[in-house]
Amino acid sequence: MALALALPLPACAKEAPAPAAAAKDADPALWVVKDVDTTIYLFGTIHVLKPGMTWFDDAVKTAFDRSDEVKLELVMPDPATMQGLVQSTGVAPPGTPPLTERLPVAKRAAFTKAVVDAGLPADALDKYKPWLAATQLSIAPLSKLGYDATNGPEQVITAAAKVAGKPLTGLETAEQQLGYFSGLSDAAQISFLTSTMDELPTAANTMRQMVDDWAAGRPDRLAKDMNESLKDSPEVATVLLVDRNKRWASWIRQRMAKPGTVFVAVGAGHLAGSDSVQAQLSKAGVKARRVAY
């Protein structure tokens, strides 16, 4: 389930419609970095949420309203373009053995079961690279549980930025994000896939705990959940979290040299733990302060 916090790939999946739910107030964590003429807000998101949760209010909405521009991890391209990029980077080259045969023998039956449980033919993912199979298997239960990218902060913030006429750009491109996955070693991709399969039976509880921690503004507990999810895939953790946090912290340091106010929204996992964006900033002498509300 770490993927739901690491990259906004669930947005390119086909989410199942979810029933309306009673409103639930959430107060996710918000940080600010500022000097005499520059203010940068850091807001952690959950890329998919169930309907009915209110979070775009209070300090978060105030920070957004005060900002001159908005920065997301990624400004999602149109679905056809995104699907084309996923296919070009996630389908194995011709002649590659079926994915089922590339897995450890002890994991093959579990993989086939996971594919079928996702509502797909048993061989539906055999032409995929392991990373893409892992993402598809992690997305499927979220959709069934009612989590939807339409309710996710990225889409809400994007819509609000367009209405307000605020410049909206991404810290990365879709090509870059997919490149992080396709650039993983084969061993890391296989490990990522098998770890994903191992987590599927507890997906509902794991995701619920992550969302609860996010909604209650508990980044330390969120970091613990994230680290647990990625403990078996150190290369994945380095590529998807740590290295990107360092680059984003560098971008923030450079942006501080220019006056203005920026609202930055990235996956909540990037703003929690010892390798977070805030931790990288601190190493460079830049302090991120938690906004109390």
matplotlib code that plots the C-alpha trace (Angstrom):
import matplotlib.pyplot as plt

x = [0.0, 3.0, 2.4, -0.8, 1.4, 4.5, 3.3, 0.0, -0.3, -3.7, -5.1, -4.5, -6.4, -10.1, -11.7, -15.0, -17.7, -18.2, -21.4, -21.9, -20.6, -21.3, -18.9, -15.8, -13.6, -9.8, -7.0, -3.9, -0.4, 0.8, 4.3, 5.7, 9.2, 9.7, 12.0, 11.5, 9.9, 9.2, 6.7, 6.5, 3.7, 4.2, 1.1, 1.1, -1.6, -3.2, -3.6, -6.9, -9.6, -13.1, -15.8, -17.1, -13.9, -13.5, -9.9, -9.7, -10.6, -9.1, -5.3, -4.9, -7.4, -5.9, -2.4, -3.7, -5.6, -2.5, -0.3, 0.6, 1.3, 0.7, 3.2, 2.2, 4.3, 2.9, 0.4, -1.3, -1.4, -4.6, -5.6, -4.7, -1.2, -0.7, -1.9, 0.5, 3.4, 2.5, 2.3, 5.6, 7.5, 5.7, 5.3, 8.2, 10.2, 9.3, 10.8, 10.7, 9.4, 5.9, 6.0, 4.6, 7.6, 10.0, 8.7, 10.1, 8.2, 6.8, 5.1, 3.6, 0.3, -0.2, 0.4, -2.1, -4.7, -4.0, -4.6, -7.8, -9.0, -8.5, -11.0, -8.5, -7.7, -5.0, -2.4, -3.5, -0.3, 2.2, 3.5, 4.0, 7.2, 7.1, 6.7, 3.6, 2.1, 2.8, 1.1, -2.0, -2.4, -2.0, -4.6, -7.3, -8.3, -8.3, -10.9, -13.0, -12.8, -14.2, -11.0, -11.0, -8.5, -11.4, -11.6, -7.9, -6.3, -4.5, -7.7, -9.3, -6.3, -6.0, -9.6, -9.2, -6.1, -7.8, -10.8, -8.5, -6.2, -3.1, -0.2, -0.1, 3.1, 4.7, 7.9, 8.2, 6.8, 5.0, 7.9, 10.2, 7.9, 7.4, 11.1, 11.8, 9.9, 11.3, 14.8, 14.7, 16.8, 15.0, 15.6, 14.2, 11.1, 10.5, 10.9, 8.5, 6.0, 6.3, 6.1, 2.9, 1.4, 2.3, 0.5, -2.7, -4.5, -4.2, -4.7, -8.0, -6.6, -3.3, -4.9, -7.5, -4.7, -2.7, -5.7, -6.6, -3.1, -3.1, -6.5, -5.5, -2.2, 0.0, 3.0, 5.3, 2.8, 2.4, 6.2, 6.2, 3.5, 5.5, 8.8, 7.1, 5.7, 9.1, 11.4, 11.8, 12.6, 15.5, 16.2, 12.6, 12.6, 15.7, 14.5, 10.9, 11.2, 14.7, 16.3, 13.1, 12.9, 16.5, 15.7, 12.5, 14.3, 16.9, 14.1, 12.6, 16.0, 16.4, 12.9, 13.4, 15.7, 12.7, 9.9, 6.4, 4.2, 4.0, 1.6, 3.4, 1.4, 3.2, 2.5, 2.3, 5.0, 7.5, 6.8, 7.3, 10.2, 13.9, 14.5, 11.6, 11.7, 11.8, 14.7, 16.6, 15.9, 17.2, 20.5, 20.9, 20.0, 16.5, 13.7, 10.2, 7.7, 4.6, 1.5, -0.7, -4.4]
y = [0.0, 2.3, 2.9, 4.8, 7.3, 7.2, 7.9, 9.1, 6.1, 5.1, 8.0, 6.1, 3.1, 2.6, 3.2, 1.7, 4.3, 4.5, 5.2, 8.5, 8.7, 10.8, 13.8, 13.1, 16.0, 15.5, 17.7, 16.4, 17.8, 21.0, 22.6, 25.9, 27.1, 30.8, 33.8, 37.5, 37.4, 33.8, 31.3, 27.6, 25.4, 21.6, 19.5, 15.7, 14.0, 10.5, 10.0, 8.0, 8.6, 7.5, 10.1, 12.1, 13.3, 17.0, 18.3, 21.2, 23.8, 25.4, 25.9, 23.9, 26.1, 29.3, 28.3, 27.5, 30.8, 32.7, 31.1, 32.6, 29.2, 25.5, 22.7, 19.0, 15.9, 15.6, 17.4, 14.3, 14.1, 13.1, 9.5, 8.3, 9.8, 8.3, 4.9, 5.0, 5.9, 3.1, 0.6, 1.7, 1.5, -1.3, -4.1, -6.5, -6.7, -9.5, -12.8, -12.2, -15.3, -14.9, -13.0, -16.0, -18.1, -15.3, -15.4, -17.7, -21.1, -20.6, -17.3, -18.4, -19.8, -16.7, -14.4, -16.2, -16.1, -12.3, -11.7, -13.7, -12.0, -8.7, -9.7, -10.4, -13.6, -15.6, -14.7, -11.0, -9.6, -12.1, -9.6, -6.9, -5.9, -6.8, -3.2, -2.6, -5.9, -4.8, -1.4, -3.0, -5.5, -2.8, -0.6, -3.3, -3.8, 0.0, 0.4, -2.4, -0.8, 2.5, 4.5, 6.8, 9.2, 11.6, 12.2, 12.5, 15.9, 16.2, 16.4, 18.7, 21.0, 21.0, 22.0, 24.8, 26.1, 26.3, 28.1, 30.6, 31.1, 30.0, 28.6, 24.8, 22.8, 19.5, 18.7, 15.8, 14.6, 11.4, 10.1, 10.7, 9.0, 5.9, 5.9, 5.5, 2.2, 0.9, 1.8, -0.5, -3.6, -6.8, -8.2, -5.0, -5.2, -8.9, -8.1, -5.2, -7.5, -10.3, -7.8, -6.4, -9.8, -10.5, -7.3, -7.9, -9.9, -7.0, -4.2, -3.0, -2.6, -1.1, 1.5, 2.4, 2.9, 5.0, 7.2, 7.5, 8.6, 11.1, 12.5, 12.9, 14.6, 11.8, 11.9, 9.8, 6.9, 7.3, 7.1, 3.8, 2.4, 3.5, 2.0, -1.3, -1.4, -0.8, -2.8, -5.6, -3.3, -1.0, -0.1, 0.8, 2.9, 4.7, 5.4, 6.2, 8.1, 9.1, 10.3, 12.2, 13.8, 15.1, 16.5, 18.2, 19.7, 21.1, 22.6, 24.2, 25.7, 27.2, 28.5, 30.3, 32.7, 34.1, 36.1, 34.7, 32.1, 28.5, 25.7, 22.3, 19.1, 15.7, 12.2, 12.2, 9.5, 12.1, 14.4, 11.8, 9.9, 10.3, 10.7, 13.1, 16.3, 18.3, 16.2, 16.8, 20.6, 20.5, 19.0, 22.1, 24.4, 25.1, 24.7, 23.5, 24.4, 22.4, 24.6, 24.3, 24.2]
z = [0.0, 0.1, -3.6, -2.7, -0.9, -3.0, -6.6, -8.0, -10.4, -9.1, -11.0, -14.2, -13.0, -13.6, -10.2, -9.3, -8.3, -4.5, -2.6, -0.9, 2.7, 5.7, 5.9, 8.1, 9.1, 8.6, 9.7, 7.8, 8.6, 7.1, 7.2, 6.2, 5.2, 5.1, 5.1, 4.8, 1.4, 0.5, 2.0, 0.9, 2.3, 2.4, 2.3, 2.3, 0.3, 0.0, -3.7, -3.3, -0.8, -0.1, -0.6, 2.2, 3.9, 4.3, 4.5, 2.1, 4.8, 7.9, 7.7, 4.5, 2.5, 4.0, 2.9, -0.6, -0.8, 0.2, -2.4, -5.7, -7.3, -6.8, -7.2, -7.3, -7.7, -11.2, -13.3, -14.8, -18.6, -20.4, -19.8, -23.3, -23.0, -19.6, -20.6, -23.6, -21.3, -18.9, -21.7, -23.3, -20.0, -18.3, -20.9, -21.1, -24.3, -26.8, -26.0, -22.2, -20.3, -18.8, -15.5, -13.7, -14.7, -13.6, -10.0, -7.3, -7.6, -4.1, -5.2, -8.5, -7.2, -5.0, -7.9, -10.1, -7.3, -6.8, -10.5, -10.6, -7.4, -9.1, -11.7, -14.4, -16.5, -14.9, -17.5, -17.9, -16.3, -17.7, -20.4, -17.8, -16.1, -12.4, -11.3, -13.4, -12.2, -8.6, -9.1, -10.8, -8.0, -5.3, -7.1, -7.5, -3.9, -3.3, -6.0, -4.6, -1.1, -2.5, -2.7, -5.7, -7.2, -7.9, -4.2, -3.8, -2.9, -6.2, -8.2, -5.7, -5.6, -9.4, -9.8, -7.2, -8.8, -12.2, -10.7, -8.9, -11.9, -10.0, -12.0, -11.6, -12.4, -11.4, -9.6, -12.0, -15.3, -16.0, -18.0, -15.0, -12.6, -14.7, -15.4, -11.7, -11.8, -15.1, -14.0, -11.0, -11.2, -12.1, -8.6, -7.0, -9.2, -8.3, -4.7, -5.0, -6.6, -4.1, -1.2, -2.7, -3.0, 0.7, 1.7, -0.2, 2.5, 4.9, 2.3, 3.8, 7.3, 6.2, 4.0, 6.6, 9.2, 6.8, 6.0, 9.7, 10.5, 7.6, 8.6, 12.2, 11.4, 12.7, 10.3, 12.6, 12.6, 8.9, 8.5, 10.5, 8.2, 5.1, 6.4, 7.2, 3.7, 2.1, 4.5, 2.0, -0.9, 0.0, -3.7, -4.2, -1.0, -2.2, -5.7, -5.0, -1.7, -0.5, -3.7, -4.7, -1.3, -1.8, -5.2, -3.9, -0.9, -3.3, -5.4, -2.3, -1.2, -4.7, -4.8, -1.5, -3.3, -5.2, -3.5, -3.3, -1.8, -3.0, -2.1, -2.6, -2.3, -2.5, -1.2, 2.6, 2.7, 1.5, 4.4, 7.2, 8.7, 9.0, 5.2, 4.6, 2.6, 5.9, 7.1, 3.9, 4.3, 7.9, 6.8, 4.6, 7.5, 6.3, 9.0, 8.1, 10.9, 11.5, 11.2, 14.3, 13.7]

ax = plt.figure().add_subplot(projection="3d")
ax.plot(x, y, z, "-o")
ax.set_aspect("equal")
plt.show()
